[in-house]
């Protein structure tokens, strides 16, 4: 979504509206301090991890031994500790449900002896939907353990991607002047004594908080109740707006119609199962007419982006009734929503270890969005053009592949002489066998090399690399002697 229309109500806020006050712990909500230590994998050297980092935030008790917070604070966590507001009790914790796309997580203490401490607290209820200009309270904890409350107001509502890029969920914009306080990486927002949402970001210049909406939180909690979290559904299409007059003329769209052009149908998606094809124009979802930019009129919030009708309202297994235009004719489709699995390029690698293989100094791994983003802020223009083409046109590479395997870097060794500068190349075949993922790559290298040479076929100008099998084995043995933990990872 290149542009997100924002519903904003400009309000005049008095000094009193943002007054802050400190209240004693016994009068506060069931807040829990969270401290996490996380460690993610090194993109360039997938066999090792980066240095650890620490985060401190607040969670809120929403059920028996269930503390709600953001996925961001629990992502790749090696240790999580919970602490009561007064600091009298600290307890180890684990993640019992997490959704990186929606940026939500449920934690629980792993120590039965401490569960009674949580049982003495009364869980908070989830609030109903808010309206523009509704007053809310932002809760923080001072170093002394006292609760700091800041008044704020709902200024707008939007569909926002807060943690994993490209995944959008209903989010409130809250106007409030927060203070610097400990454990403020995540904080709860309260409306009439109930949980309205969880902070996902704060713009100190404009004093705007992005807060996950209660509908998303409630859906997450409901899904996690049975202990087997499924996740939010997906329709599985890529779209383009139809507001360009030349594009509309080419599509032969009547001026009275809105709609979104379906430019991609993802493999094994709900849309593909329902028979939606590229070139269709999506005009209505469950009776909600879409405009040329993809917005519909919500009874609660006014104009909202269409994705909320899928990911904010529905659950996996439920159905959507769609109206589409195909070759100028109106067609109707009933779609049973599913959980969209990772495509050729996973949108994130949180909670996963990257798969890789080192062969004679060649480092092979599966292409991920994180790998592309490692090229810096301008990665969309700096990353290798062949790899960006996969991201933008995955349908051209899907046949016979589960993942895109690349030669990510070349370590100079006696086995890779002359190839030292090769990196970012897509692998098509090894020893004549098609490569679908890292496991298939390992299997292909296990095939006896013809004339003692492994042949590696690339998807670029330099078509084939040759790797002496015996020399490669010696290099790999040296790598292990020098302390490399493993030559490969497949799980």
N, C-alpha and C positions, 0 to 999 in steps of 0.2 A: 504494500500500500504506500504509494509515493507521497500522498498527501492525506492528512486526516482532518476532516472537518471537526471543529471543536465547538460545542455548545457552551458559551460563556456568558454568564450574567455578571455585569460590572456592578459591584455593590460598594456603597460608601460604608466603610467600617470605622466605628468609633474606637477610641483608645480603650474603652471599657470592654469592647467585644473581645479583645485579645489579652485581657488581664490574666496574669498567671498567679497561681496560688499553690502552696504546699500543704498537703494533708498527711496526717500520720498514717503509718502502715495499716493499722487496724481498721481504718475507714476506707481503704483503697480496694481496688478490684483484685481478683486472683492473678496478679502478675508474677511471672517467674523470670529471673535473670538467666540468660543463656550465654555460655562461653563455649566457642568451638575452635578446634584446631583442624585445619584442612591442608591437604597436600594433593595437588593435581600433577598430571604427567607432563613431561617436557615434550613439546610438539616436535622439536628438531631431533631429539634423542629419546624415542618412545620407550626405551628400556629402563629409563630412570625417571625419578620424580623431581619436581621443583622443590625449593625450600618451603617449609611450612609457613602458614599465615594464620593469624588469630582474629576472630571477630567476637564482639560482645553485643548482644541485643536483648530485647524483651519478648517473651511469649506470654500467652494468656491461657489459663486453664479452661477448656471448653467441654470436658467430660472426665470420667474416671481415669486418672493417670494419662491424660491426653493434653498436651500443650501445643497450641497452634503458633506457628511462626512462618518465616519465609523459607523457601527451598534454598535461597542464596546463602543463608547462614549455615545450612546443613550440608551444602554441596561438597562432595569429596572429603567429608569429615573423617578424621582419624580418631578424634575424641570429642565428646560433647558432655558438658557439665551443666546441670541445673542448680539454681540457688534461690532460696526464698528471699523475698525483698529485704528482710531484716538481716540477712546474711548468716543466720544461725545454722542453717542446714544446706550443705552442698551434696549433690548426688550425681552419679554417672547416669548418662542417658543414651538412648538409641533412637534411630529414626524408624517409625512404624509405617509411615506412608509419606511419599514425596512426589510432587509433580513439578518438574523443572520448568515446564512450559507455562504453567499458571503461577509459578513462584510461590508455592505453598508446601508446608511440611507439618507433619504431626510427630511429636516426640513423646517419649515416655521414659520414666526412670527404670533402670535395669536392676536396682537394688530393692528387693521386697521390703526391707526394713524401713526404707524411706517412703514407701507408697502411702503409709498412714499420714505422713506429713501433708501430702497432697490431698488426701481424703478429708482433711479438716477444712479445706478451702471449698467454697461454693463456686461451681463452674459458672462462667458467664454465658448468657444466651446470645444468639445471633440476631442482630437488628433487622428490621424490615428495610425496604429500599428507602433511600433518602431523596429529598427534593432540593432543588436549587434554593439556596439561602437558608437551609436548615442549619441550626447551631450544632457543633460537635465539640468533643474534648479530646485533646492529644495528651497521652500519658507518658511520662518519662520518670526515671529514677535518679535522684541525686546521689552523690557519693556517700552521703550520710545514711542512705537507705530510705529517705522520705520520698513520697510520690509528688512529682511536679505535674500540675495540670495546666495546659494552655488551651484557651478557648479558640475555636476556629469556626469557619463557615463553609458549607458546600458551595463551590463556585462554578463547577462544571462537571460534565461526565463525558467520557470518551472511551474508545476501544484502543488499548495501549499494549505494547510489547515491553515488559518490564525486565525480564531476565534473559530468556532465550530469544534471540532476534527472530522475527517472523511469526511469532505466536502471540496473538492479540486477545485480550480479555477486558471485560468491563471494569473501568477504573474511575474513581472519583478524583476530582481536583479539589483539594482543601486549602483554603487560605488561612494560614496561621503563622505566627512568628515564634518559631521554636528556639529554645535556648540550647547551648551545648551542655550535654549531660552524659553520664556514663551509660553504657548499654543502650545506645540509641541507634545502632545499626538497623534494628527492626523495632517498631513500637506499635501498640494498638491504638485505634481511633474509636472513641465511644460516642454513642448517641442514645440519650435517655437511659443510661445505665447498661446498655447492651452493646455488643461488639459490632461496629459498623464495618471495620476493615483493618488491614495491616499495611503499614507504610512500606512502599517499595522504592521510593526515591524522594529527595527533597531538594528544591531549588532555593537556596538561601537568598539569592538576589531578589527573586520575585516573591519569596515566601510562599511557595506552592508545594504541597505534598501530593504525590500520587499514591492512591490508596486502593487496594484490591477491594472490589465491591462485595457486599454480603451474599449476593446470589451465587457468586463464584465460590466463595468460602463454604456456603452451605452445601453446594453440589459436591465439593471436594470431601467434606466431612461425611456426607451420606454415602459416597462411593467407598470410603475407607472403613465403614462400619463392619463389614463382614471379614475384614482382615486381608482381603485380596483386592488391592487397589487396581482399577482398570485404567482410569484416565479419561480425559475429555475426548469427545468424538471429533471426527473430521469428515468433511465432504470429499476432499481430495481433488480439488481443481485449482488451476492457476488462471487468473482472470485479468482482463484489461477493461478500463473504463470505456464508455461509448459516448463521451462528450465532445470528441473531435468531429466537426461537421464532415470532413472528408472521409473519415472512417465510417461514420454513420451512412453516408451516401454509398460507400462501397458495400456496406452490409444491407442496404436497402431498408433501413429502419425508418418507420414513420415518426414524425416529429412528436407525436403524442406519447411515444414509448420511451421508457428508460431501459435499464438492463445492463448486464455485464457480459462481455465477450469471453467465452471459454477458450483460452489459448493452450491449455494443457489439462489432460486428465491423467492423474497419477496412477501408476501401476498398482493393481490389487486394492484400489480405493473403493469407497462406497459409490462414488460417481461412476466408476468404470463398471461395477457390478450392475448398476441400474441402467446402463446403456447410454449415458451421456457421452457425447463425442466432442472433439475439438471443432470449433466453428459454431457451436450452439450459442445462443444468447439467453442467459438466465434473466428472466423478467420478474419472477414472483416466487417467494418462499412462504409456504403455509398461508397464502392469501395476502402476504405483505408485499406490496409493489415496490420494486427497486428503482431508484432514479439512475441517471446516467453515470453517477459516481459510485453507485453501490450502496446508497443509504435508503433506509426505510423509516416510516413514522412509528416510533414506539409510543404506546399509550402512557408509559411511565416517564420516559426520558426525552421524548421528542425525536429528532433525527439521530439515528444510530447506524453504524456500519453493519452490513449484512452478516458478517461472521458471528455476531452475537446470537443470531437466530439458530446457529448450529452449536457453537461451543459454550454459549452462555445460558441456553434454555434447555437444550436436549441432552440426553444421555446415550451412551453406546447401546445399540439395539433398538432405539426408538426410530420413528420414521419422519421424513419430511416430504411434503407434497410440493413439487416444483412445477413451474410453468416455464417453458423455453420456446424460443423461435428457432426453427431449423428450416433453412431454405425458404424463409418467409411464412412457413406454416407453424401454427401454435401446437405444441405437443406437451403432454403432461407426464411426469415421472414421479413415482413413489420411491423414495430412497431410504433404505435401512442403513442407519449410520453405524460406522465402525471406528475402531481406534486405528488411526493411520500409522503404519509401521514406517521405520526409517527407510528412505529410498536409497539411491546410489550413494548420496552424500548425506550422512547424518547431520541434523541441525545442531547437535551438541554431543559432547562426550562426558557429561557429568555422570558420575557413578559407573563409568565404564573404563576398562583398560584398553588402550589402543593395540590393535593386532599388528605385528611386524615380523620381518625376517631379515637377518643379515647374512649375506652370501658373498664371501670372498672380499668384502668391503663395500659391496652394493647394499644400500639400506632400502628395503621395500616396506611400504605401509599402505593402509587403506586411506583414501582421500576423505577428509572431513572438512566441515566448514571452519573448524578451529585451525586446521592447517593453512587454509587460505587466509584467515584473519591474522595469522602470524606474520604476514607481509606488511602489517602496520595499518595505520588509519586509512590509507589510500589503497587498501588491498584489492579493491574492485578494479583498479587499473594497474597495480603493481604485480599481482600474482600472475603466474604463467598463463598465457592466453588460452592454451589448450585446456587447462584445468577450469578456468572460468567458463569456457564453452560447455563443459560438463554440467556446471552449476546452472547455467541458463537454458541448456537444452538436453536434459537428462534422457529424454526419449530417444535421442540419437545413439545412446551408448548402452541402453538397457539389455539388449539382446545377449543372452548368455552370461550376464553378469548379475551378481548380488551386490557387489561393491566395485569401486574403481581402485585397482591396485596401481600404485605409482612407484617409480624409483625416486625416492624423495631426496637422496643425497648419495654421493660417492666418496667413501673414505679412501684416500690414496694408499694403496698397497701394491705389492708385486703382482697381484692378480688383476688389478684394475688399471694398469698402466695405459695411458692414452685416453682413459674415460673420466679423468678426475673432475672435469667441469660439468659433467652431465647430472642434471637434477630436474625434478618436476615432470618426468616423462611418464606417460600412461603405458602400462604393460598389456600387450595383447596376448602373446603366447610365450611359453617357455618350453623348449624341447618339443615343439610342435603341438603342445596342448594348450587349449584355450584357458585363460585365467579369469575365474569368476570372483575370487576373493583370496585372502591370505592362505587358508587351508589348501585350496587348489594349487596355489603357487608352490607351497612346500611339497605337495605331492608331485608336481611337475619336475621339481629339482631332484626328487628322489628317483626319477627315471634315469637309467644309465645314459650318460652323455655320449653322443655320437662322436667317435674319434677323440674322446676325452675332453670335448668342448661342449659346454652348455650354450645353447642359443637362446637369446632373449630378444623377442620381437617387440619393437616399440611402435607407438601410434604417432610418429612424427617423422621428420625428414631423415634422421639417422635411423634407418629401419631396424638393424640387427646389431646386437652386441654379442661378443663371444667371451666366455669365461672358462678358463682352464680348470677342470674339476679338481685335480690333485693339488694345484697351487691354492685354490680356494679353500680346500680342507686344511692345509697348513696354516693359512692366514686365520681361519676361524679358530683353530686350536690355540694360536698365539693370543687371539682376543680373549679367550676364556682364561688363559694363564695370567693375562694382564688385569683381570678383575671384572670383565664384562659378565654380568649375572646370567644372561641367557642369550642365545642366538635368535630366539623366536618367541612369540606369544600368539596363541590361537584362541584363547578364552579371556 
